[in-house]
Amino acid sequence: MTLTEWAAVAEILGMVTVVASLLLVARSIKQNTAAMHTSNDNFIYERQDAILATLVTDASMAELQVKHQNKEQLSDVEHVRMWNQHFRDMLMWELAFVRFRQGLFSRSSWCEWDKAYSIQFLDEFPPSWWAEARPWVTNDFAEHVDAIYKAASETG
């Protein structure tokens, strides 16, 4: 083989090596993205679990939740406690929303969370509660929740 032929073979081998390297980098990025989604999914689930643990560890909070669900009259203090519990729930929904928008929360997990929170909020939180809480969240999330309330009011 001539030097020119060896150069051509080396060039082909170099291109194959570059392509193989790019494929390995792409695979590594895909694995990293999956790991990042899993990590963020776990973080959000752990935060939600901490909020729900309140109902298990604090009997008065559990009793208050039952009172609220039964639509019983709440004292002023109970109203404040319930409002803040609901606000914590809403902040979890917003956290999931923000993480999803940042690409840190998987689409499948986000869709499940969004569906569950939409149902909960439409069932438990009248528009008057949302009007009171709305200034405390990001504009993008507020618009997302507004659209859910609007869609619900249009479908009856």
C-alpha positions as protocol buffer text, in pm:
chain_id: "A"
residue {
  index: 1
  type: MET
  ca { x: 0 y: 0 z: 0 }
}
residue {
  index: 2
  type: THR
  ca { x: 110 y: 347 z: -78 }
}
residue {
  index: 3
  type: LEU
  ca { x: 132 y: 629 z: 168 }
}
residue {
  index: 4
  type: THR
  ca { x: -179 y: 786 z: 12 }
}
residue {
  index: 5
  type: GLU
  ca { x: -375 y: 465 z: 62 }
}
residue {
  index: 6
  type: TRP
  ca { x: -261 y: 443 z: 427 }
}
residue {
  index: 7
  type: ALA
  ca { x: -370 y: 805 z: 475 }
}
residue {
  index: 8
  type: ALA
  ca { x: -715 y: 723 z: 336 }
}
residue {
  index: 9
  type: VAL
  ca { x: -747 y: 423 z: 570 }
}
residue {
  index: 10
  type: ALA
  ca { x: -637 y: 636 z: 865 }
}
residue {
  index: 11
  type: GLU
  ca { x: -889 y: 903 z: 771 }
}
residue {
  index: 12
  type: ILE
  ca { x: -1170 y: 646 z: 759 }
}
residue {
  index: 13
  type: LEU
  ca { x: -1062 y: 503 z: 1096 }
}
residue {
  index: 14
  type: GLY
  ca { x: -1053 y: 857 z: 1238 }
}
residue {
  index: 15
  type: MET
  ca { x: -1409 y: 924 z: 1118 }
}
residue {
  index: 16
  type: VAL
  ca { x: -1531 y: 595 z: 1266 }
}
residue {
  index: 17
  type: THR
  ca { x: -1367 y: 686 z: 1597 }
}
residue {
  index: 18
  type: VAL
  ca { x: -1530 y: 1031 z: 1598 }
}
residue {
  index: 19
  type: VAL
  ca { x: -1873 y: 882 z: 1521 }
}
residue {
  index: 20
  type: ALA
  ca { x: -1828 y: 620 z: 1795 }
}
residue {
  index: 21
  type: SER
  ca { x: -1725 y: 892 z: 2040 }
}
residue {
  index: 22
  type: LEU
  ca { x: -2030 y: 1102 z: 1951 }
}
residue {
  index: 23
  type: LEU
  ca { x: -2258 y: 802 z: 2000 }
}
residue {
  index: 24
  type: LEU
  ca { x: -2106 y: 740 z: 2343 }
}
residue {
  index: 25
  type: VAL
  ca { x: -2152 y: 1106 z: 2438 }
}
residue {
  index: 26
  type: ALA
  ca { x: -2517 y: 1095 z: 2322 }
}
residue {
  index: 27
  type: ARG
  ca { x: -2576 y: 779 z: 2525 }
}
residue {
  index: 28
  type: SER
  ca { x: -2413 y: 937 z: 2829 }
}
residue {
  index: 29
  type: ILE
  ca { x: -2631 y: 1249 z: 2798 }
}
residue {
  index: 30
  type: LYS
  ca { x: -2944 y: 1034 z: 2768 }
}
residue {
  index: 31
  type: GLN
  ca { x: -2847 y: 837 z: 3080 }
}
residue {
  index: 32
  type: ASN
  ca { x: -2768 y: 1158 z: 3267 }
}
residue {
  index: 33
  type: THR
  ca { x: -3104 y: 1307 z: 3171 }
}
residue {
  index: 34
  type: ALA
  ca { x: -3285 y: 995 z: 3291 }
}
residue {
  index: 35
  type: ALA
  ca { x: -3093 y: 1004 z: 3620 }
}
residue {
  index: 36
  type: MET
  ca { x: -3170 y: 1374 z: 3664 }
}
residue {
  index: 37
  type: HIS
  ca { x: -3542 y: 1314 z: 3604 }
}
residue {
  index: 38
  type: THR
  ca { x: -3542 y: 1028 z: 3854 }
}
residue {
  index: 39
  type: SER
  ca { x: -3361 y: 1239 z: 4112 }
}
residue {
  index: 40
  type: ASN
  ca { x: -3602 y: 1530 z: 4072 }
}
residue {
  index: 41
  type: ASP
  ca { x: -3905 y: 1299 z: 4069 }
}
residue {
  index: 42
  type: ASN
  ca { x: -3782 y: 1151 z: 4398 }
}
residue {
  index: 43
  type: PHE
  ca { x: -3722 y: 1496 z: 4547 }
}
residue {
  index: 44
  type: ILE
  ca { x: -4075 y: 1608 z: 4468 }
}
residue {
  index: 45
  type: TYR
  ca { x: -4229 y: 1285 z: 4596 }
}
residue {
  index: 46
  type: GLU
  ca { x: -4029 y: 1314 z: 4919 }
}
residue {
  index: 47
  type: ARG
  ca { x: -4146 y: 1674 z: 4968 }
}
residue {
  index: 48
  type: GLN
  ca { x: -4506 y: 1568 z: 4911 }
}
residue {
  index: 49
  type: ASP
  ca { x: -4464 y: 1282 z: 5154 }
}
residue {
  index: 50
  type: ALA
  ca { x: -4340 y: 1525 z: 5420 }
}
residue {
  index: 51
  type: ILE
  ca { x: -4652 y: 1737 z: 5375 }
}
residue {
  index: 52
  type: LEU
  ca { x: -4884 y: 1436 z: 5391 }
}
residue {
  index: 53
  type: ALA
  ca { x: -4701 y: 1309 z: 5699 }
}
residue {
  index: 54
  type: THR
  ca { x: -4848 y: 1605 z: 5884 }
}
residue {
  index: 55
  type: LEU
  ca { x: -5187 y: 1436 z: 5873 }
}
residue {
  index: 56
  type: VAL
  ca { x: -5038 y: 1121 z: 6027 }
}
residue {
  index: 57
  type: THR
  ca { x: -4821 y: 1283 z: 6292 }
}
residue {
  index: 58
  type: ASP
  ca { x: -5051 y: 1569 z: 6392 }
}
residue {
  index: 59
  type: ALA
  ca { x: -5393 y: 1444 z: 6505 }
}
residue {
  index: 60
  type: SER
  ca { x: -5533 y: 1797 z: 6525 }
}
residue {
  index: 61
  type: MET
  ca { x: -5441 y: 1855 z: 6160 }
}
residue {
  index: 62
  type: ALA
  ca { x: -5608 y: 1529 z: 6061 }
}
residue {
  index: 63
  type: GLU
  ca { x: -5921 y: 1631 z: 6254 }
}
residue {
  index: 64
  type: LEU
  ca { x: -5913 y: 1969 z: 6085 }
}
residue {
  index: 65
  type: GLN
  ca { x: -5887 y: 1802 z: 5743 }
}
residue {
  index: 66
  type: VAL
  ca { x: -6192 y: 1588 z: 5822 }
}
residue {
  index: 67
  type: LYS
  ca { x: -6384 y: 1896 z: 5938 }
}
residue {
  index: 68
  type: HIS
  ca { x: -6293 y: 2073 z: 5618 }
}
residue {
  index: 69
  type: GLN
  ca { x: -6394 y: 1778 z: 5400 }
}
residue {
  index: 70
  type: ASN
  ca { x: -6727 y: 1755 z: 5582 }
}
residue {
  index: 71
  type: LYS
  ca { x: -6773 y: 2128 z: 5515 }
}
residue {
  index: 72
  type: GLU
  ca { x: -6813 y: 2200 z: 5887 }
}
residue {
  index: 73
  type: GLN
  ca { x: -6771 y: 2551 z: 6020 }
}
residue {
  index: 74
  type: LEU
  ca { x: -6407 y: 2632 z: 6101 }
}
residue {
  index: 75
  type: SER
  ca { x: -6290 y: 2870 z: 6370 }
}
residue {
  index: 76
  type: ASP
  ca { x: -6067 y: 3159 z: 6263 }
}
residue {
  index: 77
  type: VAL
  ca { x: -5757 y: 2971 z: 6379 }
}
residue {
  index: 78
  type: GLU
  ca { x: -5868 y: 2653 z: 6202 }
}
residue {
  index: 79
  type: HIS
  ca { x: -5935 y: 2853 z: 5888 }
}
residue {
  index: 80
  type: VAL
  ca { x: -5580 y: 2991 z: 5895 }
}
residue {
  index: 81
  type: ARG
  ca { x: -5432 y: 2645 z: 5953 }
}
residue {
  index: 82
  type: MET
  ca { x: -5636 y: 2495 z: 5671 }
}
residue {
  index: 83
  type: TRP
  ca { x: -5555 y: 2784 z: 5435 }
}
residue {
  index: 84
  type: ASN
  ca { x: -5184 y: 2733 z: 5501 }
}
residue {
  index: 85
  type: GLN
  ca { x: -5210 y: 2355 z: 5454 }
}
residue {
  index: 86
  type: HIS
  ca { x: -5378 y: 2415 z: 5120 }
}
residue {
  index: 87
  type: PHE
  ca { x: -5113 y: 2670 z: 5030 }
}
residue {
  index: 88
  type: ARG
  ca { x: -4840 y: 2413 z: 5104 }
}
residue {
  index: 89
  type: ASP
  ca { x: -5018 y: 2170 z: 4872 }
}
residue {
  index: 90
  type: MET
  ca { x: -5037 y: 2435 z: 4603 }
}
residue {
  index: 91
  type: LEU
  ca { x: -4666 y: 2514 z: 4640 }
}
residue {
  index: 92
  type: MET
  ca { x: -4590 y: 2146 z: 4577 }
}
residue {
  index: 93
  type: TRP
  ca { x: -4794 y: 2167 z: 4258 }
}
residue {
  index: 94
  type: GLU
  ca { x: -4604 y: 2482 z: 4161 }
}
residue {
  index: 95
  type: LEU
  ca { x: -4269 y: 2317 z: 4239 }
}
residue {
  index: 96
  type: ALA
  ca { x: -4358 y: 2028 z: 4008 }
}
residue {
  index: 97
  type: PHE
  ca { x: -4471 y: 2281 z: 3743 }
}
residue {
  index: 98
  type: VAL
  ca { x: -4148 y: 2481 z: 3763 }
}
residue {
  index: 99
  type: ARG
  ca { x: -3928 y: 2170 z: 3763 }
}
residue {
  index: 100
  type: PHE
  ca { x: -4116 y: 2035 z: 3461 }
}
residue {
  index: 101
  type: ARG
  ca { x: -4075 y: 2364 z: 3275 }
}
residue {
  index: 102
  type: GLN
  ca { x: -3702 y: 2354 z: 3352 }
}
residue {
  index: 103
  type: GLY
  ca { x: -3681 y: 2004 z: 3206 }
}
residue {
  index: 104
  type: LEU
  ca { x: -3600 y: 1857 z: 3548 }
}
residue {
  index: 105
  type: PHE
  ca { x: -3926 y: 1666 z: 3605 }
}
residue {
  index: 106
  type: SER
  ca { x: -4031 y: 1395 z: 3361 }
}
residue {
  index: 107
  type: ARG
  ca { x: -4335 y: 1453 z: 3139 }
}
residue {
  index: 108
  type: SER
  ca { x: -4512 y: 1140 z: 3261 }
}
residue {
  index: 109
  type: SER
  ca { x: -4468 y: 1236 z: 3626 }
}
residue {
  index: 110
  type: TRP
  ca { x: -4576 y: 1594 z: 3556 }
}
residue {
  index: 111
  type: CYS
  ca { x: -4892 y: 1484 z: 3374 }
}
residue {
  index: 112
  type: GLU
  ca { x: -4991 y: 1262 z: 3667 }
}
residue {
  index: 113
  type: TRP
  ca { x: -4922 y: 1534 z: 3925 }
}
residue {
  index: 114
  type: ASP
  ca { x: -5098 y: 1801 z: 3724 }
}
residue {
  index: 115
  type: LYS
  ca { x: -5406 y: 1583 z: 3679 }
}
residue {
  index: 116
  type: ALA
  ca { x: -5422 y: 1493 z: 4049 }
}
residue {
  index: 117
  type: TYR
  ca { x: -5371 y: 1850 z: 4169 }
}
residue {
  index: 118
  type: SER
  ca { x: -5618 y: 1988 z: 3915 }
}
residue {
  index: 119
  type: ILE
  ca { x: -5885 y: 1751 z: 4043 }
}
residue {
  index: 120
  type: GLN
  ca { x: -5802 y: 1829 z: 4408 }
}
residue {
  index: 121
  type: PHE
  ca { x: -5801 y: 2203 z: 4362 }
}
residue {
  index: 122
  type: LEU
  ca { x: -6119 y: 2215 z: 4160 }
}
residue {
  index: 123
  type: ASP
  ca { x: -6290 y: 1996 z: 4419 }
}
residue {
  index: 124
  type: GLU
  ca { x: -6159 y: 2161 z: 4738 }
}
residue {
  index: 125
  type: PHE
  ca { x: -6065 y: 2518 z: 4652 }
}
residue {
  index: 126
  type: PRO
  ca { x: -6322 y: 2765 z: 4527 }
}
residue {
  index: 127
  type: PRO
  ca { x: -6210 y: 3046 z: 4296 }
}
residue {
  index: 128
  type: SER
  ca { x: -6220 y: 3282 z: 4597 }
}
residue {
  index: 129
  type: TRP
  ca { x: -5942 y: 3080 z: 4765 }
}
residue {
  index: 130
  type: TRP
  ca { x: -5740 y: 3085 z: 4445 }
}
residue {
  index: 131
  type: ALA
  ca { x: -5784 y: 3462 z: 4414 }
}
residue {
  index: 132
  type: GLU
  ca { x: -5638 y: 3500 z: 4762 }
}
residue {
  index: 133
  type: ALA
  ca { x: -5344 y: 3265 z: 4695 }
}
residue {
  index: 134
  type: ARG
  ca { x: -5272 y: 3367 z: 4334 }
}
residue {
  index: 135
  type: PRO
  ca { x: -5042 y: 3665 z: 4410 }
}
residue {
  index: 136
  type: TRP
  ca { x: -4802 y: 3434 z: 4595 }
}
residue {
  index: 137
  type: VAL
  ca { x: -4710 y: 3214 z: 4299 }
}
residue {
  index: 138
  type: THR
  ca { x: -4516 y: 3268 z: 3977 }
}
residue {
  index: 139
  type: ASN
  ca { x: -4699 y: 3426 z: 3684 }
}
residue {
  index: 140
  type: ASP
  ca { x: -4658 y: 3120 z: 3461 }
}
residue {
  index: 141
  type: PHE
  ca { x: -4803 y: 2890 z: 3725 }
}
residue {
  index: 142
  type: ALA
  ca { x: -5085 y: 3136 z: 3799 }
}
residue {
  index: 143
  type: GLU
  ca { x: -5178 y: 3136 z: 3431 }
}
residue {
  index: 144
  type: HIS
  ca { x: -5170 y: 2756 z: 3429 }
}
residue {
  index: 145
  type: VAL
  ca { x: -5410 y: 2735 z: 3724 }
}
residue {
  index: 146
  type: ASP
  ca { x: -5629 y: 3013 z: 3579 }
}
residue {
  index: 147
  type: ALA
  ca { x: -5668 y: 2805 z: 3263 }
}
residue {
  index: 148
  type: ILE
  ca { x: -5773 y: 2502 z: 3469 }
}
residue {
  index: 149
  type: TYR
  ca { x: -6037 y: 2702 z: 3660 }
}
residue {
  index: 150
  type: LYS
  ca { x: -6157 y: 2858 z: 3334 }
}
residue {
  index: 151
  type: ALA
  ca { x: -6185 y: 2521 z: 3157 }
}
residue {
  index: 152
  type: ALA
  ca { x: -6376 y: 2379 z: 3454 }
}
residue {
  index: 153
  type: SER
  ca { x: -6620 y: 2671 z: 3456 }
}
residue {
  index: 154
  type: GLU
  ca { x: -6682 y: 2633 z: 3082 }
}
residue {
  index: 155
  type: THR
  ca { x: -6753 y: 2260 z: 3107 }
}
residue {
  index: 156
  type: GLY
  ca { x: -6970 y: 2303 z: 3414 }
}
